[in-house]
Amino acid sequence: MSQTDSQLIVDYFNGNVTAFEELVGRYLQPIYTFVFGFCRNAEEASDLTQEVFLKAWKNLKKFNLERNFKTWIFTIARNTVFDWLRKKKSVLFSDLDTDETTFSETLSDTEPLADELFMRKELVKDLERALDKIPVDSKVILLLYHREECTFEEIAEIVGKPMNTVKSQYRRALMLLRKQLAGI
């Protein structure tokens, strides 16, 4: 039976170095995917993901074992992305589409037809463009809910807002996204 995140943290502090490696293994892909949704550059996303796990490792002693590790690590990821966005302030979000690798190129499908693949890529690009045009706070909530499958309760903890506020922001974010998609 698989150990809980809290059990792995306790094991790590009791000298089991591989316990933290298992935690990293559990969350590496979800954190990378979340970060990639903002920077759309594989190298940059790898660097930011590494930074997230380094921060988590450095602050692991501060982690409250009664909290949810998933929300804690995603909070670190969110803050790391926000710091990165502040540093990249001069870059327009719509300019991020021009990076070498896009999210649509990382998707795998079992033997799609050429026209289906083309349509999917176009739809994903449209969705990415629409996501880039909504406020970052709204994008965070949508990505956490849809890509990372976080609950509203987990998202509320990650963004530090009451759950009802998160639900309202989610609904507004969906309306903004629909409006942007209608314009595309």
Backbone as CSV, one residue per row, in Angstrom:
resi,resn,N_x,N_y,N_z,CA_x,CA_y,CA_z,C_x,C_y,C_z
1,MET,0.846,-1.189,0.000,0.000,0.000,0.000,0.888,1.249,0.000
2,SER,0.497,2.215,-0.751,1.266,3.438,-0.890,1.137,4.312,0.361
3,GLN,2.250,4.923,0.725,2.251,5.793,1.897,1.641,7.150,1.557
4,THR,1.074,7.801,2.571,0.548,9.146,2.375,1.716,10.110,2.274
5,ASP,1.421,11.304,1.805,2.456,12.332,1.713,3.047,12.629,3.091
6,SER,2.193,12.734,4.096,2.660,13.031,5.457,3.564,11.924,5.982
7,GLN,3.217,10.666,5.689,4.062,9.552,6.124,5.434,9.611,5.453
8,LEU,5.444,9.992,4.185,6.720,10.115,3.482,7.584,11.222,4.081
9,ILE,6.957,12.310,4.474,7.704,13.411,5.079,8.297,12.973,6.414
10,VAL,7.509,12.278,7.201,8.012,11.759,8.485,9.176,10.801,8.232
11,ASP,9.021,9.910,7.258,10.104,8.977,6.922,11.367,9.727,6.498
12,TYR,11.187,10.788,5.715,12.339,11.587,5.263,13.073,12.175,6.471
13,PHE,12.328,12.716,7.413,12.962,13.300,8.596,13.566,12.238,9.514
14,ASN,13.130,10.996,9.355,13.713,9.895,10.122,14.899,9.261,9.397
15,GLY,15.359,9.896,8.316,16.570,9.442,7.640,16.382,8.723,6.324
16,ASN,15.151,8.524,5.883,14.902,7.842,4.616,14.910,8.869,3.482
17,VAL,16.067,9.027,2.829,16.242,10.028,1.775,15.330,9.741,0.582
18,THR,15.069,8.487,0.310,14.234,8.141,-0.845,12.768,8.550,-0.648
19,ALA,12.369,8.831,0.577,10.984,9.247,0.834,10.697,10.585,0.151
20,PHE,11.662,11.512,0.218,11.449,12.805,-0.452,11.475,12.616,-1.966
21,GLU,12.319,11.706,-2.436,12.360,11.418,-3.873,11.007,10.893,-4.353
22,GLU,10.343,10.097,-3.532,9.016,9.589,-3.895,7.998,10.727,-3.951
23,LEU,8.098,11.667,-3.012,7.214,12.838,-3.046,7.424,13.630,-4.330
24,VAL,8.684,13.838,-4.678,8.997,14.560,-5.915,8.405,13.806,-7.103
25,GLY,8.567,12.496,-7.105,8.022,11.686,-8.192,6.511,11.814,-8.333
26,ARG,5.822,11.932,-7.223,4.361,12.064,-7.250,3.913,13.392,-7.851
27,TYR,4.660,14.445,-7.561,4.193,15.785,-7.914,4.976,16.456,-9.033
28,LEU,6.015,15.824,-9.532,6.843,16.446,-10.568,6.039,16.787,-11.821
29,GLN,5.324,15.824,-12.366,4.572,16.070,-13.597,3.427,17.062,-13.391
30,PRO,2.622,16.942,-12.331,1.554,17.947,-12.146,2.088,19.369,-11.953
31,ILE,3.180,19.517,-11.218,3.752,20.853,-11.007,4.313,21.389,-12.319
32,TYR,5.019,20.527,-13.055,5.580,20.940,-14.343,4.460,21.392,-15.284
33,THR,3.396,20.619,-15.367,2.275,20.945,-16.243,1.642,22.277,-15.848
34,PHE,1.481,22.485,-14.547,0.912,23.738,-14.045,1.799,24.919,-14.428
35,VAL,3.093,24.797,-14.181,4.043,25.875,-14.481,4.118,26.113,-15.993
36,PHE,4.148,25.028,-16.762,4.222,25.132,-18.219,3.030,25.897,-18.785
37,GLY,1.895,25.794,-18.121,0.700,26.518,-18.558,0.884,28.024,-18.542
38,PHE,1.875,28.507,-17.818,2.130,29.943,-17.751,3.280,30.380,-18.644
39,CYS,4.335,29.595,-18.707,5.514,30.057,-19.450,5.603,29.480,-20.856
40,ARG,4.980,28.343,-21.094,4.933,27.698,-22.410,6.305,27.516,-23.040
41,ASN,7.280,27.284,-22.207,8.637,27.038,-22.674,9.179,25.895,-21.829
42,ALA,9.547,24.802,-22.472,9.940,23.594,-21.746,11.123,23.840,-20.815
43,GLU,12.127,24.551,-21.297,13.313,24.803,-20.481,12.976,25.681,-19.274
44,GLU,12.204,26.725,-19.515,11.794,27.632,-18.439,10.921,26.892,-17.425
45,ALA,10.015,26.056,-17.925,9.137,25.290,-17.035,9.952,24.312,-16.185
46,SER,10.962,23.702,-16.771,11.833,22.790,-16.010,12.570,23.542,-14.910
47,ASP,13.097,24.715,-15.249,13.810,25.526,-14.249,12.886,25.945,-13.114
48,LEU,11.689,26.397,-13.461,10.738,26.830,-12.440,10.274,25.656,-11.584
49,THR,10.074,24.511,-12.205,9.673,23.318,-11.456,10.772,22.917,-10.476
50,GLN,12.001,22.969,-10.946,13.132,22.664,-10.059,13.179,23.655,-8.889
51,GLU,12.917,24.912,-9.184,12.893,25.943,-8.139,11.787,25.647,-7.111
52,VAL,10.638,25.196,-7.579,9.526,24.854,-6.682,9.947,23.751,-5.718
53,PHE,10.553,22.703,-6.242,10.941,21.579,-5.388,12.106,21.929,-4.468
54,LEU,12.977,22.813,-4.913,14.056,23.278,-4.045,13.479,24.072,-2.870
55,LYS,12.523,24.946,-3.160,11.863,25.708,-2.095,11.123,24.773,-1.139
56,ALA,10.460,23.775,-1.704,9.736,22.816,-0.859,10.705,22.076,0.052
57,TRP,11.812,21.641,-0.506,12.803,20.906,0.286,13.376,21.785,1.403
58,LYS,13.698,23.046,1.064,14.273,23.963,2.053,13.288,24.280,3.178
59,ASN,12.009,24.269,2.861,10.990,24.657,3.839,10.195,23.488,4.388
60,LEU,10.639,22.279,4.115,9.899,21.092,4.530,9.719,21.019,6.047
61,LYS,10.698,21.524,6.790,10.579,21.505,8.254,9.440,22.388,8.744
62,LYS,9.067,23.380,7.944,7.978,24.290,8.311,6.607,23.713,7.957
63,PHE,6.594,22.640,7.176,5.324,22.068,6.738,4.583,21.454,7.923
64,ASN,3.311,21.804,8.031,2.438,21.264,9.069,1.861,19.947,8.560
65,LEU,2.205,18.846,9.216,1.789,17.518,8.768,0.270,17.337,8.750
66,GLU,-0.448,18.213,9.387,-1.906,18.115,9.379,-2.518,18.793,8.153
67,ARG,-1.689,19.509,7.406,-2.156,20.142,6.171,-2.015,19.176,5.004
68,ASN,-2.553,19.558,3.891,-2.488,18.772,2.669,-1.220,19.171,1.908
69,PHE,-0.329,18.215,1.657,0.930,18.504,0.966,0.671,19.018,-0.447
70,LYS,-0.324,18.455,-1.110,-0.637,18.879,-2.483,-0.932,20.372,-2.542
71,THR,-1.758,20.867,-1.622,-2.077,22.294,-1.638,-0.847,23.122,-1.278
72,TRP,-0.011,22.612,-0.394,1.199,23.326,0.014,2.161,23.465,-1.165
73,ILE,2.399,22.377,-1.888,3.357,22.421,-2.999,2.806,23.264,-4.155
74,PHE,1.489,23.209,-4.384,0.912,24.039,-5.435,0.905,25.516,-5.041
75,THR,0.824,25.803,-3.763,0.944,27.191,-3.312,2.346,27.704,-3.615
76,ILE,3.340,26.880,-3.360,4.720,27.252,-3.678,4.862,27.458,-5.187
77,ALA,4.263,26.568,-5.974,4.329,26.682,-7.438,3.657,27.972,-7.910
78,ARG,2.499,28.259,-7.358,1.781,29.487,-7.724,2.622,30.719,-7.408
79,ASN,3.195,30.760,-6.223,4.015,31.907,-5.836,5.263,32.015,-6.695
80,THR,5.849,30.887,-7.049,7.038,30.885,-7.907,6.686,31.413,-9.293
81,VAL,5.545,30.997,-9.826,5.093,31.488,-11.130,4.826,32.992,-11.056
82,PHE,4.178,33.445,-9.985,3.907,34.877,-9.852,5.205,35.672,-9.780
83,ASP,6.195,35.170,-9.053,7.496,35.844,-9.001,8.112,35.911,-10.391
84,TRP,8.047,34.814,-11.122,8.588,34.764,-12.475,7.852,35.748,-13.378
85,LEU,6.522,35.811,-13.253,5.738,36.740,-14.069,6.082,38.195,-13.754
86,ARG,6.321,38.487,-12.475,6.717,39.848,-12.108,8.044,40.216,-12.755
87,LYS,8.966,39.274,-12.794,10.270,39.522,-13.415,10.138,39.673,-14.924
88,LYS,9.186,38.986,-15.505,8.961,39.029,-16.947,7.879,40.043,-17.307
89,LYS,7.646,40.995,-16.434,6.543,41.947,-16.568,6.463,42.594,-17.952
90,SER,7.600,42.837,-18.554,7.596,43.537,-19.831,7.122,42.644,-20.980
91,VAL,7.055,41.337,-20.768,6.600,40.426,-21.806,5.073,40.376,-21.784
92,LEU,4.460,40.618,-22.916,3.008,40.529,-23.006,2.599,39.068,-22.978
93,PHE,1.516,38.767,-22.281,1.067,37.389,-22.178,0.724,36.810,-23.544
94,SER,0.199,37.606,-24.441,-0.147,37.092,-25.763,1.099,36.741,-26.570
95,ASP,2.250,37.290,-26.209,3.496,36.969,-26.901,4.019,35.590,-26.519
96,LEU,3.494,34.997,-25.463,3.986,33.701,-25.009,3.636,32.575,-25.977
97,ASP,2.713,32.801,-26.896,2.330,31.779,-27.864,3.448,31.468,-28.852
98,THR,4.406,32.357,-28.986,5.428,32.193,-30.012,6.587,31.322,-29.565
99,ASP,6.585,30.820,-28.343,7.670,29.968,-27.876,7.729,28.699,-28.704
100,GLU,8.879,28.031,-28.687,9.129,26.842,-29.490,8.108,25.735,-29.212
101,THR,7.858,25.438,-27.964,6.997,24.329,-27.592,5.701,24.865,-27.009
102,THR,4.588,24.342,-27.493,3.304,24.728,-26.922,2.699,23.517,-26.243
103,PHE,1.735,23.775,-25.401,1.081,22.693,-24.666,0.515,21.657,-25.626
104,SER,-0.041,22.106,-26.726,-0.661,21.182,-27.672,0.344,20.188,-28.236
105,GLU,1.606,20.581,-28.337,2.632,19.687,-28.863,3.025,18.610,-27.859
106,THR,2.683,18.792,-26.591,3.041,17.799,-25.582,1.944,16.763,-25.372
107,LEU,0.794,16.957,-26.008,-0.313,16.017,-25.869,-0.064,14.788,-26.741
108,SER,-0.425,13.629,-26.225,-0.299,12.425,-27.026,-1.684,11.872,-27.312
109,ASP,-1.819,11.225,-28.445,-3.097,10.649,-28.829,-2.805,9.358,-29.580
110,THR,-3.699,8.408,-29.483,-3.473,7.134,-30.151,-3.982,7.214,-31.581
111,GLU,-3.084,7.299,-32.507,-3.321,7.280,-33.938,-4.476,8.172,-34.400
112,PRO,-4.377,9.475,-34.186,-5.442,10.351,-34.673,-5.306,10.565,-36.186
113,LEU,-6.409,10.866,-36.802,-6.382,11.221,-38.211,-5.761,12.603,-38.350
114,ALA,-5.188,12.878,-39.485,-4.479,14.146,-39.683,-5.399,15.352,-39.465
115,ASP,-6.606,15.299,-40.012,-7.511,16.432,-39.849,-7.987,16.584,-38.398
116,GLU,-8.147,15.450,-37.695,-8.504,15.522,-36.276,-7.384,16.170,-35.477
117,LEU,-6.165,15.773,-35.783,-5.010,16.333,-35.088,-4.899,17.831,-35.343
118,PHE,-5.098,18.225,-36.568,-5.045,19.641,-36.912,-6.112,20.430,-36.153
119,MET,-7.335,19.899,-36.127,-8.427,20.586,-35.431,-8.139,20.694,-33.935
120,ARG,-7.618,19.629,-33.353,-7.293,19.657,-31.929,-6.236,20.707,-31.632
121,LYS,-5.196,20.740,-32.459,-4.134,21.724,-32.250,-4.691,23.137,-32.343
122,GLU,-5.559,23.355,-33.309,-6.147,24.686,-33.460,-7.018,25.039,-32.257
123,LEU,-7.794,24.073,-31.767,-8.639,24.322,-30.599,-7.790,24.604,-29.357
124,VAL,-6.725,23.844,-29.174,-5.838,24.051,-28.028,-5.167,25.416,-28.126
125,LYS,-4.734,25.782,-29.322,-4.108,27.103,-29.505,-5.111,28.213,-29.197
126,ASP,-6.345,28.035,-29.657,-7.386,29.025,-29.354,-7.606,29.126,-27.848
127,LEU,-7.662,27.976,-27.191,-7.852,27.963,-25.738,-6.672,28.634,-25.036
128,GLU,-5.456,28.334,-25.479,-4.269,28.954,-24.878,-4.289,30.465,-25.063
129,ARG,-4.659,30.917,-26.280,-4.733,32.369,-26.536,-5.782,33.016,-25.634
130,ALA,-6.927,32.362,-25.493,-7.992,32.899,-24.645,-7.545,32.925,-23.185
131,LEU,-6.873,31.865,-22.729,-6.368,31.833,-21.349,-5.359,32.944,-21.092
132,ASP,-4.546,33.245,-22.099,-3.541,34.296,-21.946,-4.152,35.689,-21.822
133,LYS,-5.385,35.830,-22.260,-6.027,37.142,-22.238,-6.847,37.406,-20.980
134,ILE,-6.993,36.402,-20.119,-7.739,36.622,-18.879,-6.745,36.912,-17.753
135,PRO,-7.187,37.528,-16.674,-6.270,37.844,-15.566,-5.587,36.596,-15.011
136,VAL,-4.365,36.774,-14.545,-3.555,35.656,-14.048,-4.255,34.923,-12.910
137,ASP,-4.895,35.641,-11.997,-5.597,34.992,-10.886,-6.688,34.051,-11.401
138,SER,-7.389,34.468,-12.442,-8.438,33.632,-13.032,-7.829,32.406,-13.703
139,LYS,-6.719,32.620,-14.380,-6.034,31.518,-15.062,-5.550,30.480,-14.053
140,VAL,-5.025,30.943,-12.914,-4.555,30.025,-11.872,-5.694,29.114,-11.429
141,ILE,-6.847,29.700,-11.155,-7.990,28.926,-10.670,-8.448,27.919,-11.726
142,LEU,-8.543,28.345,-12.980,-8.970,27.431,-14.033,-7.978,26.291,-14.234
143,LEU,-6.683,26.593,-14.244,-5.682,25.544,-14.442,-5.649,24.574,-13.267
144,LEU,-5.744,25.088,-12.052,-5.744,24.203,-10.892,-6.976,23.286,-10.905
145,TYR,-8.105,23.838,-11.288,-9.335,23.043,-11.274,-9.362,22.025,-12.417
146,HIS,-9.062,22.466,-13.632,-9.226,21.594,-14.791,-8.004,20.739,-15.113
147,ARG,-6.820,21.287,-15.047,-5.633,20.501,-15.391,-5.113,19.681,-14.216
148,GLU,-5.136,20.281,-13.031,-4.570,19.595,-11.866,-5.627,18.888,-11.030
149,GLU,-6.896,19.074,-11.400,-8.024,18.419,-10.742,-8.068,18.681,-9.237
150,CYS,-7.717,19.902,-8.855,-7.823,20.303,-7.453,-9.283,20.597,-7.129
151,THR,-9.664,20.366,-5.892,-11.010,20.719,-5.450,-11.041,22.219,-5.163
152,PHE,-12.247,22.773,-5.040,-12.349,24.191,-4.698,-11.728,24.457,-3.323
153,GLU,-11.860,23.498,-2.433,-11.269,23.634,-1.103,-9.740,23.713,-1.202
154,GLU,-9.154,22.855,-2.026,-7.695,22.874,-2.207,-7.251,24.172,-2.878
155,ILE,-8.003,24.609,-3.874,-7.660,25.860,-4.562,-7.732,27.026,-3.588
156,ALA,-8.758,27.039,-2.741,-8.898,28.113,-1.753,-7.670,28.169,-0.856
157,GLU,-7.178,27.012,-0.457,-5.992,26.973,0.394,-4.753,27.437,-0.376
158,ILE,-4.641,27.035,-1.635,-3.483,27.410,-2.452,-3.430,28.915,-2.670
159,VAL,-4.575,29.515,-3.013,-4.589,30.951,-3.318,-4.838,31.821,-2.094
160,GLY,-5.150,31.197,-0.961,-5.329,31.944,0.282,-6.593,32.777,0.329
161,LYS,-7.663,32.229,-0.229,-8.943,32.942,-0.240,-10.035,32.000,0.237
162,PRO,-11.159,32.560,0.730,-12.278,31.708,1.140,-12.817,30.899,-0.043
163,MET,-13.343,29.719,0.258,-13.812,28.820,-0.802,-14.926,29.455,-1.635
164,ASN,-15.846,30.166,-1.009,-16.926,30.789,-1.777,-16.391,31.862,-2.724
165,THR,-15.347,32.557,-2.314,-14.713,33.545,-3.189,-14.091,32.839,-4.390
166,VAL,-13.439,31.715,-4.140,-12.822,30.940,-5.221,-13.895,30.452,-6.191
167,LYS,-15.017,29.975,-5.664,-16.101,29.512,-6.533,-16.623,30.656,-7.403
168,SER,-16.782,31.821,-6.801,-17.247,32.988,-7.563,-16.227,33.383,-8.623
169,GLN,-14.952,33.370,-8.231,-13.904,33.718,-9.195,-13.835,32.685,-10.319
170,TYR,-14.088,31.431,-9.993,-14.099,30.375,-11.006,-15.203,30.647,-12.033
171,ARG,-16.403,30.965,-11.536,-17.509,31.247,-12.451,-17.203,32.468,-13.322
172,ARG,-16.643,33.516,-12.712,-16.273,34.706,-13.485,-15.178,34.378,-14.496
173,ALA,-14.215,33.545,-14.092,-13.129,33.152,-14.997,-13.681,32.389,-16.194
174,LEU,-14.654,31.504,-15.948,-15.278,30.773,-17.058,-15.996,31.728,-18.014
175,MET,-16.688,32.722,-17.456,-17.376,33.693,-18.300,-16.374,34.500,-19.125
176,LEU,-15.273,34.908,-18.489,-14.232,35.640,-19.211,-13.630,34.780,-20.323
177,LEU,-13.398,33.518,-20.004,-12.827,32.599,-20.988,-13.785,32.402,-22.162
178,ARG,-15.056,32.214,-21.863,-16.058,32.064,-22.929,-16.097,33.310,-23.820
179,LYS,-16.017,34.470,-23.176,-16.030,35.731,-23.918,-14.817,35.823,-24.835
180,GLN,-13.657,35.443,-24.312,-12.445,35.473,-25.121,-12.529,34.461,-26.273
181,LEU,-13.059,33.281,-25.991,-13.178,32.261,-27.041,-14.164,32.687,-28.117
182,ALA,-15.203,33.417,-27.734,-16.172,33.906,-28.706,-15.511,34.911,-29.658
183,GLY,-14.553,35.670,-29.116,-13.832,36.645,-29.932,-12.816,36.015,-30.883
184,ILE,-12.424,34.789,-30.579,-11.430,34.092,-31.404,-12.178,33.330,-32.478
